[in-house]
Amino acid sequence: MERQILDYLRGDLLAGEALDELTAETDLFQLGVLESVRVMRLVAWLEKTFEFQARPADLVPEHFRTVAAIGSYLRSRGKAA
């Protein structure tokens, strides 16, 4: 799951930006990978890819700070690893 998310971030969301240091533990906000528009694009992709509906109350920075946190959030919503 985390590998899929990293691949999406590198390939689609960041198209063309060189971010070799991006790992599952990278702070995506601090590095500038995520900002408001990209978060919404990421959430839309996650919903489609992992077939679930994000609840508005779940759209908090803690769930999206790192790829590992995103994976934990998805697992808490019953999505398999």
Secondary structure, DSSP 4 states (H G I P E B T S, - for coil): -HHHHHHHIIIIITTT---TT--TTS-TTTTTS--HHHHHHHHHHHHHHHT----GGG--HHHHSSHHHHHHHHHHTT---
